[in-house]
Amino acid sequence: MKILVIEDNKSVCSMIEMFFAKEGIEGVFINDGLEGYQRFKNDTWDALIVDWMLPGMDGVTICRKIREERLTVPIIMLTAKDSESDQVLGLEMGADDYVTKPFSPLTLMARIKAVTRRYQTQAPRETAGILKTEHFQVNKTTREVIVDGTPISNLTPKEFDLLYYLAEHPRQVFSREQLLESVWGYQFYGDERTVDVHIKRLRKKVETSSQTFFHTVWGVGYKFDDTTKADEI
């Protein structure tokens, strides 16, 4: 694996680098947030580890900007902040997991393996215009949707487009404005509540009492995740 670590504490970087060497991981270490973000954009990475407090650009901003650009990469946030509200903020801005300082390198390695494995198993597979996730099979050409073996034939064109777009980017959080631009088009000047209405219709048509696919991220927008049961939310 090739992992970018954006962390301004050099002793922490040295510790992580030592364990990376044992695991055969290629690590690149940047001590400034803005420089790290620019380095991230200029290369391809298997994972990103980013500190919350950084010079140049803080870790939360880095996460938010990466997700706004719809880039799919596992992100682990290192933080000395251990309050629940801080942890929730980090996750809502795009981090997949967090490790609170001080931490054990073994714990960090376990989290890295867990999030990268989750991305590998949850990544949608697209072959000849057919997108497959854990529960969905969506044919972009014929515009057919099958959920757990059951065809869904009553979707409107925009409901299909919204479903396909979200399923293409599992677990990424999108604001209503982003969804309007990507699904309805840049020239659409409608009310952002249009997104809420379409999400509500999709939930009614494809979800069950035990399975939730379209998740509301309060204060941000929506994400698609068909690996979480309703009673686990």
VENQUIUR-V786393 format. One record per backbone hydrogen bond with DSSP energy under -1.0 kcal/mol. NH is the residue of the N-H (numbers start at 1). CO is the residue of the C=O. E is the energy in kcal/mol with one decimal. If there is no record, write none. Layout:
nh co e
NH CO E
NH CO E
This chain:
nh co e
3 26 -2.8
4 47 -1.9
5 28 -3.2
6 49 -3.1
7 30 -2.1
13 9 -2.0
14 10 -2.3
15 11 -2.0
16 12 -2.5
17 13 -2.9
18 14 -1.9
19 15 -1.7
20 16 -2.5
21 17 -2.1
22 18 -1.4
23 19 -1.6
25 20 -2.8
26 1 -2.9
28 3 -2.3
30 5 -2.7
33 55 -3.0
36 32 -2.6
37 33 -2.5
38 34 -2.1
39 35 -2.3
40 36 -2.4
41 37 -1.8
42 38 -1.0
43 40 -1.2
46 2 -3.1
48 74 -2.5
49 4 -2.9
50 76 -2.4
51 6 -2.6
52 78 -2.2
57 55 -1.3
59 52 -2.5
62 58 -1.9
63 59 -2.4
64 60 -2.5
65 61 -2.6
66 62 -2.2
67 63 -2.3
68 64 -2.4
69 65 -1.5
70 67 -1.5
71 66 -2.0
76 48 -2.8
77 97 -2.4
78 50 -2.6
79 99 -2.1
87 83 -2.0
88 84 -2.6
89 85 -2.1
90 86 -2.3
91 87 -2.1
92 88 -2.7
93 89 -1.9
94 91 -1.2
95 90 -2.2
96 75 -2.7
97 75 -1.4
99 77 -2.8
101 79 -2.6
108 104 -2.0
109 105 -2.5
110 106 -2.0
111 107 -2.2
112 108 -2.5
113 109 -2.4
114 110 -2.1
115 111 -2.6
116 112 -2.2
117 113 -2.0
118 114 -2.2
119 115 -2.0
120 116 -2.0
121 117 -2.3
122 118 -2.0
123 119 -1.4
125 132 -2.2
127 130 -2.1
130 127 -1.8
131 138 -3.3
132 125 -2.7
133 136 -2.3
137 146 -1.9
138 131 -3.0
139 144 -2.9
140 129 -3.4
143 139 -1.6
146 137 -2.5
147 150 -2.7
148 135 -2.8
150 147 -2.0
152 145 -3.1
160 156 -2.4
161 157 -2.3
162 158 -2.5
163 159 -2.4
164 160 -3.0
165 161 -2.3
166 162 -2.3
167 163 -2.6
168 164 -1.7
171 224 -3.6
172 169 -1.7
174 222 -2.9
179 175 -2.0
180 176 -2.5
181 177 -2.2
182 178 -2.4
183 179 -2.8
184 180 -1.1
185 180 -1.2
188 185 -2.0
194 191 -2.3
195 192 -1.3
197 193 -2.3
198 194 -2.0
199 195 -2.6
200 196 -2.4
201 197 -2.0
202 198 -2.4
203 199 -2.6
204 200 -1.9
205 201 -1.9
206 202 -2.5
207 203 -1.7
208 211 -1.7
215 223 -2.9
217 221 -2.8
220 217 -2.4
221 217 -1.7
222 174 -2.5
223 215 -1.9
225 213 -2.5
230 210 -1.6
232 229 -1.9
233 230 -1.2
